[in-house]
Amino acid sequence: PVPDPRFPNARQAWVAEEETLLLDGLDGVPNDDIGKHLFWLSEKLGRTPFSVAFQIAAIRELQDGWEEQFREISDIIRLSGLSISDYLKQNGTGHNA
């Protein structure tokens, strides 16, 4: 499949620099507030929100299935053809982002 220019790193293995960006970006952020930062981090990393949520869940050792709340919105954004920020401007989210 042709890579989606909005998510150029999708289907690529995560590298240490990305994990460092996630850790730094979420430093001091309580688990309950991660969703407020997730979409920005997704755009910055060139990955889907679900992919970033999955990685955060692993790094933070969050409750099993925590990332599932971002699967549907991730698919909707991907199918919309919009960038993450454009989608959020037009539609908002159910995650108070």
C-alpha positions as CSV (number, residue, x, y, z in Angstrom):
1,P,0.0,0.0,0.0
2,V,1.0,3.6,-0.6
3,P,2.0,5.4,2.6
4,D,-0.5,8.1,3.8
5,P,1.4,11.4,3.8
6,R,-0.4,12.4,7.0
7,F,1.0,9.4,8.8
8,P,4.4,8.8,7.1
9,N,5.7,6.7,10.0
10,A,2.7,4.3,10.1
11,R,3.6,0.7,9.8
12,Q,7.3,1.6,10.6
13,A,8.9,0.3,13.7
14,W,9.1,2.8,16.6
15,V,12.6,4.2,17.1
16,A,14.2,5.4,20.3
17,E,13.8,9.1,19.3
18,E,10.1,8.7,19.0
19,E,9.8,7.0,22.4
20,T,11.9,9.9,23.9
21,L,9.6,12.5,22.4
22,L,6.6,10.6,23.9
23,L,8.2,10.4,27.3
24,D,9.3,14.1,27.2
25,G,5.9,15.2,25.8
26,L,4.0,13.5,28.6
27,D,6.5,14.2,31.4
28,G,4.4,15.3,34.4
29,V,1.1,14.7,32.6
30,P,-1.3,12.6,34.7
31,N,-2.7,9.4,33.1
32,D,-6.2,10.9,33.1
33,D,-5.0,13.9,30.9
34,I,-3.0,11.9,28.3
35,G,-5.9,12.2,25.8
36,K,-5.5,16.0,25.7
37,H,-2.0,15.6,24.4
38,L,-2.4,12.5,22.2
39,F,-3.6,14.1,19.0
40,W,-0.7,16.7,19.0
41,L,1.8,13.9,19.6
42,S,0.3,11.9,16.8
43,E,0.7,14.7,14.3
44,K,4.2,15.4,15.5
45,L,5.2,11.8,15.2
46,G,3.4,11.2,11.9
47,R,1.5,8.3,13.3
48,T,-2.2,7.5,13.8
49,P,-3.7,8.4,17.2
50,F,-4.4,4.7,17.9
51,S,-0.8,3.8,17.2
52,V,0.4,6.5,19.6
53,A,-2.1,5.5,22.2
54,F,-1.0,1.9,22.0
55,Q,2.7,3.0,22.5
56,I,1.7,5.2,25.4
57,A,-0.2,2.4,27.0
58,A,2.8,0.2,26.8
59,I,5.3,2.8,28.1
60,R,3.0,3.9,31.0
61,E,1.8,0.4,31.7
62,L,-1.8,1.6,31.5
63,Q,-4.8,-0.6,32.1
64,D,-5.2,-3.3,29.4
65,G,-7.3,-1.9,26.6
66,W,-6.8,1.7,27.5
67,E,-5.8,2.5,23.9
68,E,-9.0,1.1,22.4
69,Q,-10.9,4.4,23.1
70,F,-8.8,5.9,20.4
71,R,-9.3,3.2,17.7
72,E,-12.5,4.6,16.2
73,I,-11.5,8.2,16.1
74,S,-8.2,7.2,14.5
75,D,-10.1,5.3,11.8
76,I,-12.5,8.2,11.3
77,I,-9.6,10.7,10.9
78,R,-7.8,8.4,8.5
79,L,-10.9,8.0,6.3
80,S,-11.8,11.7,6.4
81,G,-8.7,12.6,4.4
82,L,-8.0,15.5,6.7
83,S,-5.0,16.1,8.8
84,I,-5.5,15.4,12.5
85,S,-5.6,19.1,13.4
86,D,-8.0,20.0,10.6
87,Y,-10.3,17.2,11.6
88,L,-10.3,18.3,15.2
89,K,-11.0,21.9,14.2
90,Q,-14.0,20.8,12.2
91,N,-15.3,18.1,14.4
92,G,-13.8,18.3,17.9
93,T,-13.4,15.0,19.7
94,G,-15.1,13.0,22.4
95,H,-11.8,13.3,24.3
96,N,-11.8,17.0,25.2
97,A,-8.8,17.6,23.0
